[in-house]
Amino acid sequence: MKEINDFEIIYDVLKRIHDFIDEEEFDTEQISYETLEISKARWNNYIEALVDEGYIKGVIIEKQLDGDKIIDVSEIKLTLKGLKYLDENSIEQES
């Protein structure tokens, strides 16, 4: 099992959203947990944290009675705060 660097994956998610900034619709497969090769629970936690921190918007999070979460990212957008995070961390990620 490969070692997971949380901040690299978070940067990657934001970068993938940014790469679609000129498109009308975002290809959600680009940030799926399968594509990122992480667990669904970890993915849910990342997306929820990115929403909570204000880096992304347009995400619908529904908590089920059984504790499961349904997260809809079909309308996901990068915020100015998310753009700033990418800008501030781009040098670190490229090295």
N, C-alpha and C positions, 0 to 999 in steps of 0.2 A: 504494500500500500504506500502510495506516495505521500510525502509530507505536505500538509496544507498550510499555505501562508494566507491567512485571512485577508490581510490588506492588499495582497496581489490580486486576489479574486475580486474583492470589492472594487479595486481600480479597474479591473478587466470588465466587470459588469457596467460601470459608468462609461468606460471607453466604448464598449459595444453599443450602448444607447446613443452616445455622441456620434458614432459612425453613421447612424441612421437619421441624423438631425435634419437632413434635406429631403427625407422621404415622407410621404403622406402617412404611411403606416409602418409601424415597427414590427420586424420579424421576431416575435417572442422566442422563437427557437434559439436565437442567438444567445439568450441568457438563461436557457433552461438548465436545471440542475444536471441533466444528462450531458448536455454540451459542456458544461463547466466541470463535469466529473466530480460532483460533490453529492452528499446526501440531500434528500428533499427537505429534511428538518433543518439542515445547515442553510440551505437556500432560502427557506422561509424566514429564518432568523436574519440573514443578510438583508433581504428585501425589506423586512419590517424595520430593521435598524436604519436602512437608508431613507425610508419614509420618515421615521422618527427624527432623524437628524436634518431633514429638509433637503437632501441631495436629489431626491426624485419625488415626483408627484403623479397623480393619475392612477394610482394603484388601489384596488379594492381588496380589503382584507376582511374575510368573513370567518368568525370563530364559530365552529360547530359545537353542539352540545356535548359531543364525545371528546372535545379537546382538540380535534383536528382543525386545521386552518385551510381555507380555500383562498388562494391569492390569485387575483386576476391582474395581469400586467399588460393587457392588450392596449391600454391607453397610457402607458408609461411615458413620462417625459423627464428630461434632465432639467433641474432648476439652475438658477444662477449660482447658487451655493455649490451645486454639483459640478458646474463648469469650473468654478474656482478651485475646487478640490482637485480636479483633473490637471489644471494648470500648475498648481503648487506641487503636485506629486509626479508630474511627467518626467522630470529629470531623474528622480530616484528609480522609477520603473524601467527606464531605458538603459540604466547602467547594469 
